[in-house]
Amino acid sequence: MAYAAKADLQKRITDQKLVQLTDFDKTGLMDDAKITEALNTASATVDSYAGQRYSLPLNVSGQVAD
């Protein structure tokens, strides 16, 4: 379960930056699959640490997404 979504990223970085970070095929578009993969990887990392102390999944809140 991802703790953040693409929209959360877009609040912090520009769409242009997301294109730069994900457009390996030079299409000029952001790659939603790569964004989803990165968010899932980040969530799994959080779970690997938090799961040692807390019940998973964590309750989703603005604090977790930030």
SULJOBEL-V859238 format. One line per field, one symbol per residue. ss: DSSP state (H for helix, E for strand, L for the rest). phi: phi as a letter, one per 20 degrees, with the letter a starting at -180 (. if undefined). burial: I if it has 9 or more other ideal C-beta (glycine too) atoms within 8 Angstrom, else O. A space follows every 10 residues. Layout:
ss=???
phi=???
burial=???
This chain:
ss=LLLLLHHHHH HHLLHHHHHH HHLLLLLLLL LHHHHHHHHH HHHHHHHHHH LLLLLLLLLL LHHHHL
phi=.febcgffff fdcffgfffg fcefelencf efffffffff fffffgffef ffccfdffff bgffff
burial=OIIIOIOIII OOOOOOOIIO OIIOOOOOOI IOOIIIOOII OIIOOIIOOI OOOOOOOIOO OOOIIO
